[in-house]
Amino acid sequence: MIEDLVSFIIFGIIQGSIYALLAMGFSLVYGGGGILNQAHGAFYIIARYIFYSCFINIVEYGLIVGMILAVIITPIVGGLIYLLLIKPLKESHVGVVIVTFAFAFFIEQLVRILVDAIYHDMPNLIPGFFTIFGVNIPFHYLLIIIVSLSLLLVITLFINKSKLGKSIRAVAQDSEAASLMGINVDKILAYTLMISAFLAAVAAILNVPVDIVAPQVGWTILLNSFAIVVLGGLGSTSGSVLGAYIIAFARSFTNYFLSPVMSALIPIIIIVLVLVLRPRGLLGKKEID
């Protein structure tokens, strides 16, 4: 029983840290421009397969090269998606949802065509483990916690203190007023998509040894991210972090004390309950345009 309790806590923290990175990126994009980006899971998949491809094809320093390329190429893709797909349709919320969904589906099918095997495993970035009450905890899990929390802090400080971060906040509050003040709204939204893609790339790299590398995983990432921002409050980055750990612990509890099969239903149940009982989420505004 004590082993299950320790596993529940540890894996809840691990999963929550990954979810927080993903949800913050998703929330930044929605909060900044009202963009419901259905390609968020595709960013995750792009980074994972760049990382994986470098690992299996580059004999020396494959992991390092894969990390560097993933965190560079994925944000570039995010910026291009805004400029080529979202910007022409940004006045149509339905159009944005459809075109980003189509891109995510395209990426999934492209991966299936280019990669022979569907499922892949990768080693931990840091070998070895330590033991707590009989539970072996890989050192890689500590890396996930440290990197995730550090990056969340850096992004929060960046949004609140930097010139670009203040521009992102200004566009989120009132894009028309921001434009009248000389802020290039399209440029800011493109940067926001790039930051979101960067966070998804980091999450993908950290989570690769924990979860399988498979093309359809992007849809699970999208569902979890959406559930988290709905729970925390659409557009609220602090709410997204809170929601990430709530859902992570809910899923971890279901895995260890109820049924792993039921765990997959947690995000869907939370979306329905929150939309019915508290549409603005835990820390969201009273009105969501």
Secondary structure, DSSP 8 states (H G I E B T S, - for coil): -HHHHHHHHHHHHHHHHHHHHHHHHHHHHHHHH----TTHHHHHHHHHHHHHHHHHH-SSSHHHHHHHHHHHHHHHHHHHHIIIIIGGGTT-HHHHHHHHHHHHHHHHHHHHHH-S-S-B----SS--EEEETTEEEEHHHHHHHHHHHHHHHHHHHHHHHSHHHHHHHHHHH-HHHHHHTT--HHHHHHHHHHHHHHHHHHHHHHHTTTS-B-TTHHHHHHHHHHHHHHHH-TT-HHHHHHHHHHHHHHHHHIIIII-HHHHTTHHHHHHHHHHHH-TTTTT--S---
